[in-house]
């Protein structure tokens, strides 16, 4: 099956994404001003973004991952389950928490609250996409690559039913593709 036929429109090309990520990296590097930083990537969606972003940040970085899910049998999307916790100690360290998209705000807000209990020096958040129309809780990311409208986007780590993450661009998924999967 060719996934490209499921894409209605390409929003951001690989080149667009790369240029924007370089700009974010410069901003992050300037803001941290030589400090050591622990990068925490929320799996699965942000792994590609995180990988590309850190290559442009010229700081001493430690990398860790947290895997959470908000949907399980009989649960609502407000209940967060930690599938894989941190393997690093973030006590007294600067943390940059990275996610692919902030939509409802629930995941990023809850993960930030969980990490705050570990007593880091600071926690900042970075997302590739901000979708304000989906917000259900108050949450504002410190670093945002793009604001997106109220449509379903996939590619560059973003998925629909675990598919499309491998697309090198970000595009709007056709309605027909959503109903057939």
C-alpha positions as CSV (number, residue, x, y, z in Angstrom):
1,X,0.0,0.0,0.0
2,X,1.3,3.5,-0.9
3,X,0.8,5.8,2.1
4,X,1.3,8.9,-0.1
5,X,-2.2,8.5,-1.6
6,X,-3.6,8.9,2.0
7,X,-2.1,12.4,2.2
8,X,-4.4,15.3,1.3
9,X,-1.8,18.0,1.4
10,X,1.9,18.3,2.5
11,X,2.2,21.1,5.1
12,X,5.9,20.9,5.8
13,X,8.6,19.4,3.6
14,X,11.7,17.8,5.0
15,X,13.6,21.0,4.2
16,X,11.1,23.2,5.9
17,X,11.2,21.0,9.0
18,X,15.0,20.9,9.1
19,X,15.4,24.7,8.8
20,X,12.8,25.3,11.6
21,X,14.6,22.7,13.8
22,X,17.9,24.5,13.3
23,X,16.3,27.7,14.4
24,X,14.8,26.1,17.5
25,X,18.2,24.6,18.3
26,X,19.9,28.0,18.2
27,X,17.3,29.5,20.5
28,X,17.6,26.6,23.0
29,X,21.4,26.8,22.9
30,X,21.3,30.5,23.6
31,X,18.8,30.2,26.4
32,X,20.7,27.5,28.2
33,X,23.9,29.5,27.8
34,X,26.4,26.6,28.2
35,X,24.5,24.7,30.9
36,X,24.3,21.0,30.9
37,X,20.8,19.8,29.9
38,X,18.9,16.5,30.2
39,X,16.8,16.0,27.2
40,X,13.7,13.9,27.9
41,X,11.8,12.7,24.8
42,X,8.2,11.5,25.1
43,X,7.9,8.3,23.1
44,X,6.9,7.4,20.5
45,X,6.0,10.5,18.5
46,X,8.9,12.7,19.3
47,X,11.8,10.4,18.7
48,X,12.5,11.6,15.2
49,X,12.2,15.3,16.1
50,X,14.4,14.8,19.2
51,X,17.0,13.0,17.2
52,X,17.2,15.8,14.6
53,X,17.0,18.6,17.1
54,X,19.9,17.5,19.4
55,X,22.3,17.2,16.5
56,X,22.1,21.0,16.2
57,X,22.4,21.8,19.9
58,X,26.0,22.5,20.9
59,X,25.7,21.8,24.6
60,X,26.6,18.9,26.9
61,X,23.4,16.9,26.7
62,X,22.2,13.7,28.4
63,X,19.3,12.0,26.7
64,X,16.5,10.0,28.2
65,X,13.0,8.8,27.2
66,X,9.7,8.4,28.8
67,X,6.9,6.4,27.3
68,X,3.4,7.2,28.3
69,X,-0.1,6.4,27.1
70,X,-3.4,7.9,27.8
71,X,-5.7,5.3,26.3
72,X,-6.3,1.8,27.6
73,X,-9.3,-0.4,27.9
74,X,-11.9,1.3,30.1
75,X,-9.9,4.5,30.6
76,X,-10.4,8.1,29.5
77,X,-7.7,10.1,27.8
78,X,-7.1,12.0,31.0
79,X,-5.5,9.1,32.8
80,X,-1.8,8.8,32.0
81,X,0.0,5.5,32.3
82,X,3.8,5.4,32.4
83,X,4.9,2.5,30.2
84,X,8.7,3.3,30.6
85,X,10.0,5.7,33.1
86,X,13.2,7.6,33.2
87,X,16.5,5.9,33.7
88,X,18.3,9.2,34.6
89,X,18.4,11.1,37.8
90,X,17.2,14.7,37.0
91,X,17.5,16.0,40.5
92,X,19.2,19.4,40.4
93,X,19.5,19.4,36.6
94,X,18.1,21.4,33.8
95,X,15.5,19.4,31.8
96,X,14.1,20.0,28.3
97,X,11.0,17.9,27.8
98,X,10.3,17.2,24.1
99,X,7.0,16.1,22.6
100,X,5.8,15.9,19.0
101,X,2.5,17.8,19.4
102,X,0.6,19.6,22.1
103,X,-3.0,19.1,21.3
104,X,-5.3,18.7,24.4
105,X,-2.3,19.6,26.6
106,X,-3.0,16.7,28.9
107,X,0.1,14.6,28.2
108,X,2.7,17.3,28.3
109,X,1.1,18.9,31.4
110,X,1.0,15.6,33.3
111,X,4.5,14.5,32.3
112,X,5.8,17.9,33.4
113,X,4.1,17.5,36.7
114,X,5.6,14.0,37.2
115,X,9.1,15.3,36.4
116,X,8.7,18.3,38.7
117,X,8.5,15.8,41.6
118,X,12.1,14.8,40.8
119,X,13.4,18.3,41.8
120,X,15.1,19.4,38.6
121,X,16.6,22.9,38.5
122,X,14.3,23.8,35.7
123,X,11.9,22.2,33.2
124,X,11.2,23.7,29.8
125,X,9.1,22.2,27.1
126,X,9.6,21.9,23.4
127,X,7.1,20.7,20.8
128,X,7.3,20.4,17.0
129,X,3.6,21.3,16.6
130,X,1.2,23.3,18.7
131,X,-2.5,22.7,18.0
132,X,-4.3,25.4,20.1
133,X,-7.8,24.4,18.8
134,X,-7.5,21.0,20.6
135,X,-6.5,22.4,24.0
136,X,-8.5,21.1,27.0
137,X,-6.1,22.1,29.7
138,X,-3.9,25.2,30.0
139,X,-0.5,24.3,28.7
140,X,2.0,26.5,26.8
141,X,5.2,25.1,25.5
142,X,8.4,27.1,25.9
143,X,9.6,26.2,22.3
144,X,7.3,25.6,19.4
145,X,8.3,25.0,15.8
146,X,4.9,25.4,14.2
147,X,1.3,26.3,15.1
148,X,-1.1,24.0,13.2
149,X,-4.8,24.3,12.4
150,X,-7.6,21.9,13.3
151,X,-6.8,19.0,11.0
152,X,-5.2,15.6,11.5
153,X,-1.5,15.6,10.6
154,X,0.8,12.7,10.2
155,X,4.5,12.1,9.3
156,X,7.8,12.9,10.8
157,X,7.0,10.9,13.9
158,X,3.3,11.7,14.0
159,X,1.0,8.7,13.5
160,X,-2.5,7.5,13.0
161,X,-2.9,4.0,14.5
162,X,0.9,3.6,14.5
163,X,1.2,4.3,10.8
164,X,2.7,7.1,8.8
165,X,5.5,8.0,11.4
166,X,8.1,7.2,8.7
167,X,7.0,9.9,6.2
168,X,9.8,12.4,5.9
169,X,7.3,15.3,5.7
170,X,4.2,16.4,7.6
171,X,0.9,16.2,5.8
172,X,-2.9,16.3,6.4
173,X,-4.4,12.9,6.4
174,X,-7.4,12.4,4.1
175,X,-10.7,11.6,5.8
176,X,-11.0,8.4,3.7
177,X,-7.7,7.2,5.1
178,X,-8.9,7.7,8.7
179,X,-12.0,5.6,8.1
180,X,-10.3,2.8,6.3
181,X,-7.7,2.1,9.0
